[in-house]
Amino acid sequence: MEENNSSNSSTNSNYPRYKNKSYDKQNPRNHNKNNYNIVNYNDDWKLFIWITSIKRIENYIYFFIIIWNYFLIFDEYIENSKNFNEETDQMKSYIEDLFTNSVINKQELEKYCSLLQDYRDYRYNDIKAMRNLVSRAFNKLEKCGLVSNQLYNLTISQKKSLRQMILNRMESFIDISSQSHIFEEKKNDLSLDNPIELRKEIESLRKQNNNLAQENSHYQASLGNMINTRLDDQDPNNATKLISDIKELQHLLEEFTIVQGPEYRINKGKSIKLFSKNKCQVDFSNSNAKLILGGILQQCIITQILKDVDSYFKATESRRNPDEMIEVEILNTTERLIKSFNHFNEKRPGKDDITQIVPTKVRQQIYAALGCRGFSNENHPFIIETAKGICKAMNDYREIIDPDILNDVESQSIEITRKIINIFYFRLKTQQIIPTYHFFQSGDEIDIHLMQGSWHEDVKKLEVEVCYFPYIIIPADSKNLSNRKILTKAQVYTRPKNTTGDDGKN
């Protein structure tokens, strides 16, 4: 686990970042408790006193945000990401319970839940907005007496304890407010001084009311599930899980397309033609030529597999085994059903929500099922054939000399084929708004908002050499143009812009 222990101001310093992994071993606090100095002890005690003095629910939410900002939640920190989502959901649940117990009003409920949801969204998608929110949280709590250095001196283990302390305090507020609620009800009942029979009647009516409320809640939940197209945090296709699986695919492709090292022999003649075809201004006199070749091969693999699967689903060959064509039949039927329902919505007027949402729900459910089981047979002919095709294409440009690597290539190609189809052809279509993806072309301007690469100089002086993984974004809907969400940026290798005015090499 890593934490941000910068000593700068709260505006610039309270964000997690990588540091030397040996830090915790070097920290004397982790070796000899007898060396724990009086200053740190006093600071920790002051922090404890400050925490116990927090009275406003809003400040506990800000404190939750600040503490979580010391923990990384990307890449290899998958467990952190899981805990982050679970604890954020728990905080939102506590807030809803406080509203139910009349501790906060509806406006506060919406404000606090929105604050937590915004922070979660920003952590994954908008670093600048996240920093602004965390800075605002620090400013709020500093006005209440928090000193940023008090958090700086804490270990990661202590910060984890603070997270649990916040959750425990929120839970205690629920318990206290619930008891207070029950007491008020009993007090009101006793103050009526009604006859016994009237009391029994009231109790009977309460039970009936509770039963009706539960029944109504069940119907409302069922209706909500029918008309809700957003994916919750437990859905295997939610944005967080999808981004994680996209990163895994990127790692597999990088390993599969390696061409550097003595284990590989490059076909330079064909590779130079491939450079030219993709308008790359590089040859094997350049030290990064093999890196660029690997990038081009990654792009070729993705585009070729998607081209093959597109042709497969458009084919109408009756000679194939029907069991091999189940996915084709399902998708064709789904497209016809969606088209019919869109026509139905257009020609049959009404004011219900369910009919309007059916095309989206059908698409989401069908593609979710295909994402789970599509082409899942161990030796599905289409997967095997496609995987052999990409292996053959790779062999045109590189020859694997190492027999151990050669033995792994076939299984790797099958895994990559399945994952590319699974993500790009099935699971992207489970989203409420279908994401789009795009490969940038050689010579395109650098867009740091949509690209990820190594910028060692002014990006205005650079352009794309090769884009080896596309950007994937959920476009803005017509009602909210700012709602664009980047699932993954395009992965690019760059080159200096050609300032000679011709198409020759720099």
C-alpha positions as CSV (number, residue, x, y, z in Angstrom):
1,M,0.0,0.0,0.0
2,E,1.2,3.5,-0.9
3,E,0.3,6.8,0.7
4,N,0.9,10.5,-0.1
5,N,3.1,12.0,2.6
6,S,4.0,15.3,0.9
7,S,4.4,18.2,3.3
8,N,3.0,20.8,0.9
9,S,-0.2,22.7,1.3
10,S,-3.5,20.9,1.3
11,T,-4.4,22.3,-2.1
12,N,-1.5,20.5,-3.8
13,S,-0.4,17.8,-1.5
14,N,-3.3,15.6,-0.5
15,Y,-3.4,13.2,-3.4
16,P,-2.0,9.6,-3.5
17,R,1.1,9.0,-5.6
18,Y,3.8,6.4,-6.0
19,K,6.8,6.5,-3.9
20,N,9.8,4.3,-2.9
21,K,8.4,0.9,-1.8
22,S,11.0,0.7,0.9
23,Y,9.6,3.7,2.7
24,D,7.6,1.7,5.3
25,K,10.7,-0.4,6.1
26,Q,12.7,2.7,6.6
27,N,10.1,4.4,8.9
28,P,11.3,3.9,12.5
29,R,7.6,3.9,13.6
30,N,7.4,0.5,12.1
31,H,10.5,-0.9,13.8
32,N,10.8,0.5,17.3
33,K,7.7,1.8,19.2
34,N,10.0,3.1,21.9
35,N,11.3,5.7,19.4
36,Y,7.9,7.1,19.0
37,N,8.5,10.8,19.8
38,I,6.4,13.0,22.0
39,V,5.5,15.4,19.2
40,N,3.9,12.7,17.1
41,Y,2.1,11.3,20.2
42,N,0.7,14.7,20.9
43,D,-0.4,15.2,17.3
44,D,-2.2,11.9,17.2
45,W,-3.9,12.6,20.5
46,K,-5.0,16.0,19.2
47,L,-6.4,14.3,16.0
48,F,-8.3,11.8,18.2
49,I,-9.8,14.7,20.2
50,W,-10.7,16.5,17.0
51,I,-12.4,13.4,15.6
52,T,-14.5,12.9,18.7
53,S,-15.6,16.6,18.4
54,I,-17.1,16.3,14.9
55,K,-20.8,16.9,15.1
56,R,-22.0,17.5,11.5
57,I,-22.7,14.6,9.2
58,E,-21.3,16.6,6.3
59,N,-17.9,16.8,8.0
60,Y,-17.7,13.1,8.4
61,I,-18.3,12.8,4.7
62,Y,-15.6,15.2,3.9
63,F,-13.3,13.3,6.3
64,F,-14.1,10.1,4.6
65,I,-13.1,11.6,1.2
66,I,-9.8,13.0,2.6
67,I,-8.8,9.7,4.2
68,W,-9.6,7.7,1.1
69,N,-7.6,10.1,-1.0
70,Y,-4.4,8.6,0.6
71,F,-5.1,5.2,-1.0
72,L,-4.5,4.3,-4.7
73,I,-7.3,2.4,-6.4
74,F,-6.0,1.7,-9.9
75,D,-4.0,-1.1,-11.6
76,E,-2.6,-3.5,-9.1
77,Y,-4.6,-1.9,-6.2
78,I,-7.7,-3.9,-7.1
79,E,-8.5,-4.8,-3.5
80,N,-8.4,-1.0,-2.6
81,S,-10.8,-0.3,-5.5
82,K,-13.2,-3.0,-4.2
83,N,-13.0,-1.6,-0.6
84,F,-13.5,1.9,-1.8
85,N,-16.7,1.1,-3.7
86,E,-18.1,-1.0,-0.8
87,E,-17.4,1.7,1.8
88,T,-18.8,4.5,-0.4
89,D,-22.0,2.5,-0.8
90,Q,-22.1,1.9,2.9
91,M,-21.8,5.6,3.6
92,K,-24.6,6.3,1.2
93,S,-26.7,3.7,2.9
94,Y,-26.1,5.3,6.3
95,I,-27.1,8.7,4.9
96,E,-30.4,7.2,3.5
97,D,-31.1,5.7,7.0
98,L,-30.5,9.0,8.6
99,F,-33.1,10.5,6.3
100,T,-35.5,7.7,7.1
101,N,-35.0,8.5,10.8
102,S,-35.7,12.2,10.1
103,V,-32.2,13.3,11.2
104,I,-31.5,15.0,7.8
105,N,-33.9,16.5,5.3
106,K,-34.4,15.5,1.6
107,Q,-32.1,18.3,0.4
108,E,-29.3,17.1,2.7
109,L,-29.9,13.6,1.6
110,E,-29.4,14.5,-2.1
111,K,-26.4,16.8,-1.3
112,Y,-24.5,14.2,0.7
113,C,-25.2,11.2,-1.6
114,S,-24.2,13.4,-4.6
115,L,-21.0,14.4,-2.9
116,L,-20.0,10.8,-2.4
117,Q,-21.0,9.8,-5.9
118,D,-19.1,12.7,-7.4
119,Y,-16.0,11.7,-5.5
120,R,-16.2,8.1,-6.7
121,D,-16.7,9.2,-10.3
122,Y,-13.9,11.7,-10.2
123,R,-11.4,9.1,-8.7
124,Y,-11.8,7.0,-11.8
125,N,-12.4,9.6,-14.5
126,D,-11.5,13.2,-13.7
127,I,-8.4,13.9,-11.7
128,K,-8.7,17.7,-11.9
129,A,-12.3,17.6,-10.5
130,M,-11.2,15.1,-7.8
131,R,-8.4,17.5,-6.7
132,N,-10.8,20.4,-6.5
133,L,-13.3,18.3,-4.4
134,V,-10.6,17.1,-2.0
135,S,-9.2,20.7,-1.7
136,R,-12.7,21.9,-0.8
137,A,-13.0,19.1,1.8
138,F,-9.8,20.1,3.4
139,N,-10.8,23.7,3.5
140,K,-14.1,22.8,5.2
141,L,-12.4,20.7,7.9
142,E,-9.5,23.1,8.5
143,K,-12.1,25.6,9.5
144,C,-13.3,23.1,12.0
145,G,-9.8,22.7,13.5
146,L,-8.2,19.9,11.4
147,V,-4.4,20.3,10.8
148,S,-3.2,18.5,7.7
149,N,0.1,17.5,9.3
150,Q,-1.9,15.4,11.8
151,L,-2.9,13.1,8.9
152,Y,0.6,13.2,7.3
153,N,2.1,11.6,10.4
154,L,-0.2,8.6,10.3
155,T,0.8,5.2,8.9
156,I,-1.3,3.4,6.3
157,S,-2.6,1.1,9.0
158,Q,-3.8,4.0,11.1
159,K,-5.5,5.6,8.1
160,K,-7.3,2.3,7.6
161,S,-8.4,2.4,11.2
162,L,-9.7,6.0,10.6
163,R,-11.8,4.7,7.7
164,Q,-13.4,2.1,10.0
165,M,-13.9,4.7,12.7
166,I,-15.8,6.9,10.3
167,L,-18.1,4.0,9.4
168,N,-18.6,3.1,13.0
169,R,-19.5,6.6,14.0
170,M,-22.1,6.8,11.1
171,E,-23.5,3.5,12.3
172,S,-23.8,4.7,15.8
173,F,-25.7,7.8,14.6
174,I,-28.2,5.4,13.0
175,D,-28.6,3.4,16.1
176,I,-29.1,6.5,18.3
177,S,-31.6,8.1,15.9
178,S,-33.5,4.8,15.6
179,Q,-33.9,4.5,19.3
180,S,-35.0,8.1,19.5
181,H,-37.5,7.4,16.8
182,I,-39.0,4.5,18.6
183,F,-39.1,6.4,21.9
184,E,-41.1,9.2,20.3
185,E,-43.6,6.7,18.9
186,K,-44.1,5.1,22.3
187,K,-44.3,8.4,24.0
188,N,-47.1,9.5,21.6
189,D,-48.9,6.2,22.1
190,L,-48.9,6.5,25.8
191,S,-49.9,10.1,25.9
192,L,-53.2,9.3,24.1
193,D,-54.4,7.3,27.2
194,N,-56.8,5.3,25.0
195,P,-58.8,2.2,26.0
196,I,-57.3,-1.2,25.5
197,E,-59.5,-2.1,22.5
198,L,-58.5,1.1,20.8
199,R,-54.8,0.3,21.4
200,K,-55.3,-3.2,19.8
201,E,-57.0,-1.6,16.8
202,I,-54.1,0.9,16.4
203,E,-51.6,-1.9,16.5
204,S,-53.5,-3.9,14.0
205,L,-53.7,-0.9,11.6
206,R,-49.9,-0.4,12.0
207,K,-49.2,-4.0,11.0
208,Q,-51.5,-3.7,8.0
209,N,-49.8,-0.4,7.1
210,N,-46.3,-2.1,7.4
211,N,-47.4,-5.0,5.2
212,L,-48.8,-2.7,2.6
213,A,-45.7,-0.6,2.7
214,Q,-43.5,-3.7,2.1
215,E,-45.7,-4.9,-0.7
216,N,-45.6,-1.4,-2.3
217,S,-41.9,-1.3,-1.9
218,H,-41.6,-4.7,-3.6
219,Y,-43.6,-3.4,-6.5
220,Q,-41.7,-0.2,-6.7
221,A,-38.4,-2.1,-6.7
222,S,-39.6,-4.4,-9.4
223,L,-40.7,-1.4,-11.5
224,G,-37.5,0.4,-10.8
225,N,-35.4,-2.6,-12.0
226,M,-37.5,-2.7,-15.1
227,I,-37.0,0.9,-16.1
228,N,-33.5,1.4,-14.7
229,T,-30.8,1.0,-17.3
230,R,-27.8,2.0,-15.1
231,L,-25.5,-0.8,-14.0
232,D,-25.0,-1.0,-10.2
233,D,-21.6,-1.5,-8.5
234,Q,-22.1,-5.3,-8.2
235,D,-22.8,-5.7,-12.0
236,P,-19.9,-7.5,-13.7
237,N,-20.3,-5.0,-16.6
238,N,-20.1,-1.8,-14.6
239,A,-17.6,0.7,-15.7
240,T,-15.1,-0.1,-13.0
241,K,-15.0,-3.8,-13.8
242,L,-15.0,-3.1,-17.5
243,I,-12.0,-0.7,-17.2
244,S,-10.1,-3.4,-15.2
245,D,-10.7,-6.0,-17.9
246,I,-9.6,-3.6,-20.6
247,K,-6.3,-3.0,-18.8
248,E,-5.9,-6.8,-18.5
249,L,-6.4,-7.1,-22.3
250,Q,-3.8,-4.4,-22.9
251,H,-1.2,-6.3,-20.8
252,L,-1.9,-9.5,-22.7
253,L,-1.5,-7.8,-26.1
254,E,1.7,-6.2,-25.0
255,E,3.2,-9.6,-24.0
256,F,1.9,-11.3,-27.2
257,T,3.4,-8.7,-29.6
258,I,6.9,-8.5,-28.1
259,V,9.5,-8.5,-30.8
260,Q,12.6,-7.3,-28.8
261,G,15.2,-9.8,-27.5
262,P,17.2,-12.7,-28.8
263,E,14.2,-15.0,-28.6
264,Y,12.8,-13.3,-31.8
265,R,14.0,-12.9,-35.3
266,I,12.5,-9.9,-37.3
267,N,11.6,-10.1,-41.0
268,K,12.9,-6.6,-41.7
269,G,11.8,-6.5,-45.3
270,K,8.1,-7.1,-44.5
271,S,8.3,-4.9,-41.4
272,I,9.6,-1.9,-43.4
273,K,6.6,-2.3,-45.8
274,L,4.3,-2.4,-42.7
275,F,5.9,0.8,-41.5
276,S,5.3,2.4,-44.8
277,K,1.7,1.1,-45.0
278,N,0.9,2.7,-41.6
279,K,2.8,5.9,-42.5
280,C,5.3,5.5,-39.8
281,Q,8.5,7.5,-40.2
282,V,10.9,4.9,-38.8
283,D,13.2,2.2,-40.0
284,F,15.6,-0.3,-38.2
285,S,18.3,2.4,-37.9
286,N,16.1,3.8,-35.2
287,S,16.5,2.4,-31.7
288,N,12.7,2.3,-31.2
289,A,11.8,0.5,-34.4
290,K,11.0,-2.8,-32.7
291,L,8.8,-0.9,-30.2
292,I,6.9,0.7,-33.0
293,L,6.6,-2.7,-34.8
294,G,5.1,-4.2,-31.7
295,G,2.6,-1.3,-31.5
296,I,1.5,-1.7,-35.1
297,L,1.0,-5.5,-34.6
298,Q,-1.2,-4.8,-31.6
299,Q,-3.4,-2.5,-33.7
300,C,-3.5,-5.1,-36.5
301,I,-4.6,-7.9,-34.2
302,I,-7.5,-5.9,-32.7
303,T,-8.7,-4.6,-36.1
304,Q,-8.4,-8.1,-37.7
305,I,-10.3,-9.9,-35.0
306,L,-13.1,-7.3,-35.0
307,K,-13.2,-7.5,-38.8
308,D,-13.4,-11.3,-38.7
309,V,-16.2,-11.4,-36.0
310,D,-18.2,-8.8,-37.9
311,S,-18.0,-10.9,-41.0
312,Y,-19.0,-14.0,-39.0
313,F,-22.1,-12.4,-37.6
314,K,-23.1,-11.1,-41.1
315,A,-22.6,-14.5,-42.7
316,T,-25.7,-16.5,-43.7
317,E,-24.1,-19.8,-44.6
318,S,-26.6,-22.7,-43.9
319,R,-23.8,-25.3,-44.3
320,R,-22.4,-24.5,-40.8
321,N,-23.3,-26.6,-37.8
322,P,-26.4,-25.0,-36.1
323,D,-24.7,-25.3,-32.7
324,E,-21.8,-23.2,-34.0
325,M,-24.3,-20.4,-35.0
326,I,-26.2,-19.9,-31.8
327,E,-24.6,-16.5,-31.1
328,V,-25.4,-15.4,-34.7
329,E,-29.0,-16.4,-34.3
330,I,-29.4,-14.7,-30.9
331,L,-27.9,-11.4,-32.2
332,N,-30.0,-11.4,-35.4
333,T,-33.2,-12.1,-33.3
334,T,-32.2,-9.3,-30.9
335,E,-31.7,-6.8,-33.6
336,R,-35.1,-7.6,-35.1
337,L,-36.8,-7.3,-31.7
338,I,-35.2,-4.0,-31.0
339,K,-36.1,-2.6,-34.4
340,S,-39.7,-3.8,-33.9
341,F,-40.0,-2.2,-30.5
342,N,-38.6,1.1,-31.7
343,H,-41.3,1.0,-34.4
344,F,-43.9,0.1,-31.8
345,N,-42.8,3.1,-29.7
346,E,-43.1,5.3,-32.7
347,K,-46.5,4.1,-33.9
348,R,-48.3,3.3,-30.6
349,P,-48.5,6.4,-28.4
350,G,-48.5,6.2,-24.6
351,K,-47.1,7.7,-21.5
352,D,-45.6,4.7,-19.7
353,D,-41.8,4.4,-19.0
354,I,-41.5,0.7,-19.5
355,T,-42.3,0.6,-23.2
356,Q,-39.7,3.3,-23.9
357,I,-37.0,1.5,-22.1
358,V,-37.5,-2.0,-23.5
359,P,-35.1,-1.7,-26.5
360,T,-32.3,-0.7,-24.1
361,K,-33.0,-3.3,-21.5
362,V,-33.2,-6.1,-24.1
363,R,-29.9,-5.0,-25.6
364,Q,-28.2,-4.9,-22.2
365,Q,-29.5,-8.2,-21.0
366,I,-28.7,-10.1,-24.3
367,Y,-25.2,-8.7,-24.6
368,A,-24.6,-9.4,-20.9
369,A,-25.5,-13.0,-21.5
370,L,-23.2,-13.2,-24.5
371,G,-20.4,-11.6,-22.6
372,C,-20.7,-14.4,-20.0
373,R,-21.1,-17.4,-22.4
374,G,-20.5,-16.3,-26.0
375,F,-18.1,-18.7,-27.7
376,S,-17.3,-20.3,-24.3
377,N,-16.7,-23.8,-25.8
378,E,-13.1,-24.8,-25.3
379,N,-12.6,-25.5,-29.1
380,H,-15.2,-23.3,-30.8
381,P,-14.2,-23.4,-34.6
382,F,-14.5,-19.7,-35.1
383,I,-12.3,-18.9,-32.1
384,I,-9.7,-21.5,-33.1
385,E,-9.7,-20.3,-36.8
386,T,-9.4,-16.6,-35.9
387,A,-6.6,-17.3,-33.4
388,K,-4.6,-19.3,-36.0
389,G,-5.1,-16.3,-38.4
390,I,-3.5,-13.8,-36.0
391,C,-0.6,-16.2,-35.2
392,K,0.0,-16.6,-39.0
393,A,0.0,-12.8,-39.4
394,M,2.4,-12.3,-36.6
395,N,4.8,-14.9,-38.1
396,D,5.0,-12.8,-41.2
397,Y,6.9,-10.2,-39.3
398,R,8.6,-12.0,-36.4
399,E,9.8,-15.6,-35.9
400,I,9.9,-17.0,-32.4
401,I,13.1,-18.9,-31.8
402,D,12.6,-19.9,-28.1
403,P,10.6,-23.2,-28.0
404,D,9.1,-22.4,-24.6
405,I,7.6,-19.1,-25.9
406,L,6.4,-20.8,-29.0
407,N,4.5,-23.4,-27.0
408,D,2.6,-20.6,-25.2
409,V,1.6,-18.7,-28.4
410,E,-1.4,-20.8,-29.4
411,S,-3.1,-20.6,-26.0
412,Q,-2.3,-16.8,-25.7
413,S,-3.8,-16.2,-29.2
414,I,-7.0,-18.0,-28.2
415,E,-7.3,-16.0,-24.9
416,I,-6.7,-12.7,-26.7
417,T,-9.3,-13.5,-29.4
418,R,-11.9,-14.3,-26.8
419,K,-11.2,-11.2,-24.8
420,I,-11.3,-8.8,-27.7
421,I,-14.6,-10.2,-28.9
422,N,-16.0,-10.3,-25.4
423,I,-15.1,-6.7,-24.6
424,F,-15.5,-4.9,-27.9
425,Y,-18.4,-6.9,-29.5
426,F,-20.4,-7.9,-26.4
427,R,-19.8,-6.1,-23.2
428,L,-19.5,-2.5,-24.5
429,K,-23.1,-2.9,-25.7
430,T,-24.3,-3.7,-22.1
431,Q,-23.7,0.0,-21.2
432,Q,-26.7,2.4,-20.9
433,I,-25.2,4.4,-23.8
434,I,-23.1,2.3,-26.1
435,P,-19.4,3.3,-26.0
436,T,-17.5,4.1,-29.1
437,Y,-13.8,3.4,-29.8
438,H,-11.3,4.9,-32.3
439,F,-7.7,4.4,-33.4
440,F,-5.8,7.6,-34.1
441,Q,-3.8,7.7,-37.3
442,S,-0.1,8.3,-37.8
443,G,0.5,12.0,-38.0
444,D,-2.5,13.0,-35.9
445,E,-2.1,15.8,-33.3
446,I,-1.6,14.8,-29.7
447,D,-4.7,15.2,-27.6
448,I,-3.7,14.6,-23.9
449,H,-7.4,14.3,-23.0
450,L,-7.9,11.2,-25.2
451,M,-4.4,9.8,-25.5
452,Q,-1.9,8.3,-23.1
453,G,1.8,8.1,-23.9
454,S,5.2,9.4,-22.9
455,W,5.4,13.2,-23.1
456,H,9.1,14.1,-22.5
457,E,8.7,17.5,-24.3
458,D,6.0,20.0,-25.3
459,V,3.2,17.9,-26.8
460,K,2.7,20.6,-29.5
461,K,6.0,19.5,-31.0
462,L,4.8,15.9,-31.1
463,E,2.4,13.8,-33.3
464,V,1.2,10.2,-33.3
465,E,3.6,7.6,-34.7
466,V,1.3,4.7,-34.0
467,C,-1.8,4.2,-31.9
468,Y,-1.7,0.7,-30.6
469,F,-4.9,0.6,-28.5
470,P,-8.0,2.7,-29.2
471,Y,-9.7,5.1,-26.9
472,I,-13.1,3.9,-25.6
473,I,-15.5,6.5,-24.5
474,I,-19.2,6.6,-23.5
475,P,-20.4,9.6,-25.5
476,A,-22.5,12.4,-24.0
477,D,-26.2,12.0,-24.4
478,S,-28.5,14.6,-25.9
479,K,-29.8,15.7,-22.5
480,N,-26.4,16.1,-20.8
481,L,-23.5,17.1,-23.2
482,S,-21.0,17.1,-20.3
483,N,-21.8,13.4,-19.6
484,R,-18.9,12.0,-21.7
485,K,-17.0,9.3,-19.8
486,I,-13.6,8.0,-20.8
487,L,-13.3,4.3,-20.1
488,T,-9.7,4.1,-21.5
489,K,-7.5,6.6,-23.3
490,A,-5.8,5.7,-26.6
491,Q,-2.3,4.2,-26.2
492,V,0.1,5.9,-28.5
493,Y,3.8,6.1,-29.4
494,T,4.9,9.6,-30.6
495,R,7.4,11.2,-32.9
496,P,8.6,14.8,-33.3
497,K,6.6,16.7,-35.9
498,N,8.1,16.9,-39.3
499,T,9.1,20.5,-39.7
500,T,10.8,20.1,-43.1
501,G,7.5,20.5,-45.0
502,D,7.8,17.2,-46.8
503,D,6.9,13.6,-46.1
504,G,10.5,12.4,-45.5
505,K,11.9,11.2,-42.3
506,N,13.0,13.5,-39.6
